[in-house]
């Protein structure tokens, strides 16, 4: 089997699900420390922002051919995610306990996107070289994938999985925090 296919399968069936599980574990830690009465809506919104920052390149790579444009999106969103992750912990640490379990979840939430980005760069080495040499002409459009990664049912199954383990829990966290924020009348 081709190394690129192996890397894609590792991302689809190992890295992406682990990232979702780590996000759920992180949410459980937030709930246990009563984020709604400690660091509140500000931190909860940072969590949602980080999910969106990583969700965009994941969906782009699952739906479109990877070219210079997609690589730029992946790199920019990864850098911005790292900045917000630093800001998040710096904001939360003095306001609530960050347990050892949450630190472990953060390890996965920070490292898995880097592993996936590195894998994407290796798989699409020619596009990465074009990016680095600023030869972007003809590589800045969104070209839908002819054949989806994984199986034809992978994307819907992954979206359902992420909805259950990340999207709905973090919406619940936002609503819980917003409710407390509004009750305080701040």
C-alpha positions in Angstrom: 0.0 0.0 0.0 1.2 3.5 -0.9 2.6 5.5 2.1 0.2 8.4 1.3 -2.8 6.1 1.6 -1.5 4.8 4.9 -1.0 8.4 6.2 -4.5 9.4 5.0 -6.0 6.3 6.7 -4.1 7.1 9.9 -5.6 10.6 9.9 -9.1 9.4 9.1 -9.3 6.5 11.4 -6.9 7.4 14.2 -5.9 11.1 14.5 -9.3 12.6 13.7 -11.3 10.3 16.1 -8.7 10.8 18.8 -8.9 14.6 18.4 -12.7 14.3 18.9 -12.3 12.1 21.9 -9.7 14.4 23.4 -12.2 17.3 22.9 -14.9 15.4 24.7 -12.5 14.6 27.6 -11.6 18.3 27.8 -15.3 19.2 27.9 -15.8 16.7 30.8 -13.0 18.4 32.7 -14.5 21.9 32.1 -17.9 20.6 33.3 -16.2 19.0 36.4 -14.6 22.4 37.3 -17.8 24.2 36.8 -16.5 26.5 34.1 -19.8 28.4 34.1 -19.1 29.9 37.5 -15.3 30.1 37.3 -13.8 31.3 34.0 -17.2 31.6 32.4 -18.4 32.5 28.9 -15.1 34.0 27.8 -13.3 30.7 28.1 -16.1 28.7 26.7 -16.2 30.9 23.6 -12.4 30.4 23.2 -13.1 26.6 23.2 -15.7 27.1 20.4 -13.3 29.3 18.4 -10.6 26.7 18.6 -13.0 24.0 17.4 -14.0 26.1 14.5 -10.3 26.9 13.8 -9.5 23.2 13.4 -12.9 22.3 11.9 -12.3 24.5 8.8 -9.1 22.9 7.6 -10.4 19.4 8.4 -13.5 19.9 6.3 -11.5 21.6 3.5 -9.2 18.6 3.3 -12.1 16.1 3.3 -14.0 18.0 0.6 -11.3 19.5 -1.7 -8.1 18.6 -3.5 -5.2 19.9 -1.4 -3.4 22.7 -3.2 -1.6 25.8 -2.2 -4.8 27.5 -1.1 -5.8 24.6 1.2 -2.3 24.4 2.6 -2.4 28.1 3.4 -5.7 27.7 5.1 -4.4 24.7 7.1 -1.2 26.6 8.2 -3.0 29.8 9.1 -5.7 28.1 11.1 -3.2 25.9 12.9 -1.1 29.0 13.9 -4.2 30.9 15.0 -5.4 27.8 17.0 -2.1 27.7 18.8 -2.3 31.4 19.7 -5.9 31.0 21.0 -4.9 27.8 22.9 -2.1 29.7 24.7 -4.5 32.6 25.4 -7.1 30.1 26.7 -4.9 28.5 29.3 -3.4 31.8 30.4 -6.9 33.1 30.9 -8.3 30.0 32.7 -5.4 29.0 34.9 -5.9 31.7 37.6 -9.7 31.3 37.5 -10.1 27.5 37.9 -8.3 24.3 38.4 -6.8 22.7 35.3 -6.5 19.0 36.3 -3.9 16.5 35.1 -6.6 14.9 33.0 -7.3 18.2 31.3 -3.6 18.8 30.7 -3.4 15.4 29.0 -6.5 16.3 26.9 -4.7 19.5 25.9 -1.6 17.5 24.9 -3.7 15.6 22.3 -5.7 18.7 21.3 -2.5 20.5 20.5 -0.3 17.8 19.1 -2.8 15.9 16.8 -3.5 19.0 14.6 0.3 19.4 14.2 0.7 15.7 13.3 -2.2 16.0 10.8 -0.7 19.2 9.3 2.7 17.5 8.9 1.1 14.5 7.3 -0.8 16.7 4.9 2.4 18.5 3.9 4.2 15.2 3.3 1.4 13.7 1.3 1.1 16.9 -0.8 4.8 17.7 -1.0 4.7 19.1 -4.5 2.0 21.6 -3.4 4.0 22.5 -0.3 7.1 23.2 -2.5 4.9 25.5 -4.7 3.7 27.2 -1.5 7.2 27.8 -0.3 8.5 29.0 -3.7 5.5 31.3 -4.1 4.5 29.6 -7.3 0.8 29.9 -6.4 -0.7 30.5 -9.9 -3.3 27.9 -10.8 -3.3 26.5 -7.2 -5.6 28.9 -5.5 -9.0 27.5 -6.2 -11.3 25.0 -4.5 -11.5 21.8 -6.5 -13.9 19.2 -5.1 -12.5 15.7 -4.5 -13.5 13.3 -7.2 -13.2 10.4 -4.8 -13.8 11.0 -1.1 -11.2 9.9 1.4 -12.1 6.7 3.2 -15.4 5.4 2.1 -18.4 7.3 0.7 -20.0 7.1 4.1 -16.9 8.4 6.0 -17.7 12.1 6.0 -21.3 11.8 7.2 -20.2 9.3 9.9 -17.4 11.5 11.0 -19.6 14.6 11.1 -22.2 12.7 13.2 -19.4 11.5 15.5 -18.0 15.0 16.0 -21.5 16.4 16.5 -22.0 13.9 19.4 -18.6 14.2 21.1 -17.7 17.9 20.4 -20.3 20.1 18.8 -23.2 19.4 21.0 -21.2 19.3 24.3 -19.5 22.6 23.5 -22.9 24.2 22.5 -24.2 22.9 25.9 -21.1 24.5 27.6 -21.7 27.8 25.8 -25.4 27.8 26.8 -24.6 26.8 30.4 -22.0 29.6 30.7 -24.3 32.1 28.9 -27.1 31.3 31.3 -24.9 32.0 34.4 -23.5 35.2 32.7 -27.0 36.5 32.1 -28.2 35.7 35.6 -25.3 37.7 37.0 -26.5 40.6 35.0 -23.0 41.6 34.0 
